[in-house]
Amino acid sequence: MPLDQADVDNMDSNGSGKEMSFLDHLEELRWHIIRGLLAIVIGGIVLFIFQDFLFNTVIFGPTKPTFISYRLFCQWSQP
């Protein structure tokens, strides 16, 4: 196997890598998908819990006169 196709992290001390079967690849893909979906669900739950902060501070914050960039843009727009 060419060195650029070798999985260096899975090589043992004599340099031969472990070959994965098709089902092993599917198992690995399944766990990546499960971890990704779990991260999305946990992130959604956290954002749902802090939705007031998210909407009032992050999304609609720049529309309030007390927001720092709102004041800076008003100062910069004055001649």
N, C-alpha and C positions, 0 to 999 in steps of 0.2 A: 504494500500500500504506500503511495507517495506520502511524503511528510506533510504536505499541505492538506491532506485529507485525513490524517491521523488525529484522533482525539487524545491529545497529550494528557489531559486530566485523568483519563481512564486507563492509562498505561501502567503496567506493573513494573517491577524492577528490571526485567529483561527486555522491556521495550515493546512487547506485543500487546495490542489493545484488545479489549473484549468486544466481540462482534455482537450486535443486537439483531434479533429477529424482527420480522414485521410486526408481530404481536407485541413485542417489547417496545417498539416505537409507538404503537397505538396506546399502550399503557402509559408511556411517558407523556404523550399528547393529552390523554385523558386527565392526568394529574395537573398539567399546565392549565387546561381549561377550567378545572374545578377550582384551582387556586385563584385564577383570574376572576371567575364569577363570584367567589367568596369575597375577594377584595372589593369588587363593585358593589355587592350587597352591603358589606360593612360600611363602605364609604357613603352609600345612599342613606343608611340608617343614621349615621352620624350627622350628615347634612340635614336630614329631616328633623332631628332633635334640635339642631342649632339653626333652623330656618329663619327665625327672626333676625339673628345676627347676620346671616348670609344675605338676606334681602335688604335689610336696613343699612348695613355698614358696607358690604362689599359691592352689591349690585346698584343700589340706589344712593349710596353715599356721595358720589360726585355731584349729585343734583342739589345737595344741601349747601347753603351758604357757609356753614361752619367747616366744610371739608377743605383740606389744605390746598388741593389743586384748583378748586373752585375759586378760592381767594387769589391764588397766584395768577390764574388766567384772567381774572378781572383786573388785577393790577397791571399785567402786561398789555392788556388791550386798551388801557388809557393812554392818550397821546402825551 
